[in-house]
Amino acid sequence: MAKAKTAYVCSECGGESPKWQGQCPHCSAWNTLLETRVEAPKPAAVNRFSATAGTAEVKTLSTIEARDMPRITTTIDEFDRVLGGGLVPGGVILIGGDPGIGKSTLLLQSLAAMSNSRKALYVSGEESGEQIALRARRLGLEAPDLRLLPEINLEKIQAALTAEQPEVAVIDSIQTLYSDALTAAPGSVSQVRECAAQLTRHAKQTGTIIILVGHVTKEGTIAGPRVLEHIVDTVLYFEGDTHSSYRLVRAFKNRFGAVNELGVFGMTDRGLKGVSNPSALFLSQHEHEVPGSCVLVTQEGTRPLLVEIQALVDDSHAPNARRLSVGLEQARLAMLLAVLHRHVGVACYDQDVFINAVGGVKIGEPAADLAVLLAIVSSLKGKPLPKGLVVFGEVGLAGEIRPAPRGQERLREAAKLGFTQALIPKANAPKGEIKGLEVIAVDRAADALARFR
């Protein structure tokens, strides 16, 4: 019997190599080549693909009519926000997250509510129909018209999609599916890539909305080749600690809406519930003013959020002082400490510095720089910042304070929540007065810190 031919496929980019190497020759990623069996082309599969591909007509861009895509609500406001207003017919959404964080719960809630007015199909490759029914009963969901298919064979799922013709279909999960056209095991690079491509092709041809659930690796990224994220229209990630009652859903890619949009949910015994005022989650309720605490107005997509930044500065008892950052960039903390020393004259080389964003939120924008500096100096001097103060602004290496995007929206959100004072970059100073909010505009980090030292 002839030995099966194998190749090595990169789990990051999907590139193939005839032999194993430590580094992928296509994307230069290390230790990502996985051995897979080389599939001989099947005439039936080739004919099937070419028959469904169709022939595209070359057109001039000016002759193509640009129409606004209609949106279909998921019946969950926070879910609609992350998607950019709702589901788009023919769209393919990929949702990833840690096990047990609430992916299947959220999709079952949404699909159960949508099935009352639209045709919906839930395809489960990990649970039986009885298990899903038990979960629906535990969540108190009433969905007599929701269609359910426990299946992992791609061809049978495609046949069910053609027969049922649902408007929305959930595939839970893409790593459990396999195609008869390939002999690789379910979850392999080739199977995940082929199954995702076939389901995407079906969605584009029929207008069915397909939502794929994806497993994540220990690094927190979607398992399988990165080409999977390029195929789909929208990529969503669940964030949050499984021991916490709050979940964050963030959009990392969205062809039909803004990226970095954030949805906040609370986990209850009746499933996930949207949080209408997420700023309250990220603000600690102190009875008295405490040193090392500063409120930041950050921007997540189109939503301004108020987050408390906490700093703890203490004498170091080790040869090398520690710098630890939770929820903010670790490397940026070291840069800000250097700016603090060079341009403000405050040294922390013999101090341990710890930074934390309250509530488990991750802040990636540089507009948090000024709040971090104020929190560090407040903790170092043991002097609390004024009550009712909010801060935002990027700090440059020359000690200047750069403007942040959507400054007016941040200020209005702070005023709405009862804050009375705002320290902001001079370039973000509002032209008109904001009722109940005193705006302090500065252009140097030294000037900002001098007001509260």
ZINORUR-V35868 format. One line per field, one symbol per residue. ss: DSSP state (H for helix, E for strand, - for the rest). phi: phi as a letter, one per 20 degrees, with the letter a starting at -180 (. if undefined). burial: 1 if it has 24 or more other ideal C-beta (glycine too) atoms within 12 Angstrom, else 0. A space follows every 50 residues. Layout:
# ZINORUR-V35868
ss = ???
phi = ???
burial = ???
This chain:
# ZINORUR-V35868
ss = -----EEEEE-----EE-----E------E--EEEEE-----HHHHHHHH HHH-------HHH-------EE----HHHHHHH---EE---EEEEE---- --HHHHHHHHHHHH-----EEEEE----HHHHHHHHHHH-------EEEE --EHHHHHHHHHHH---EEEEE-HHH-E----------HHHHHHHHHHHH HHHHHH--EEEEEE-E-----E----HHHHH--EEEEEE------EEEEE EEEE-------EEEEEEE--EEEE---HHH------------EEEEEEEE --EEEEEEEEEEEEE-------EEEE---HHHHHHHHHHHHHHH------ EEEEEEEHHH-----HHHHHHHHHHHHHHHH-------EEE--EE----E EE----HHHHHHHHHH----EEEEEHHH---------EEEEE-EHHHHHH ---
phi = .ffffccddffednfdcfbfcfcffedmfeldedfcefeffdgfffffff fefmdedfcegfeeeedfffddfemdgffffffnppedgnecdddcrfgm epffffffffffffffccfccdddddceffffffffffemedbfdfecce bceffffffffffflffccddccffeebdffcdffgnfgfffffffffff fffffdnfedddedfdefeneffoffffffffeccdcecpefeeedcddd edbbfdafemfcddcdecfdoedfdfcffffddfeefcfcfncbeddddd medfceceddccdbgedcgdfecccdncffffffffffffffddndecfd cfcccbefnmfdddeffegfffffffffffemdffgfnecbbqedefene defdflffffffffffenfdbcdcfffefffdfdgncedddcccffffff fce
burial = 00000011111111111000000100000001111100100000000000 00000000000000000000011111011111111111111111111100 11111111111111100111111111100001001100101010011111 11111011011001011111111111111111010111111111111111 11110111111111110000111111111011111111110000011111 11110111111111111000111110011011110000001111111111 11111111111110000000011010110001101111111011010100 11111111111110111111111111111100011000111111100011 11111111111111101010111110011100010011111111111110 010
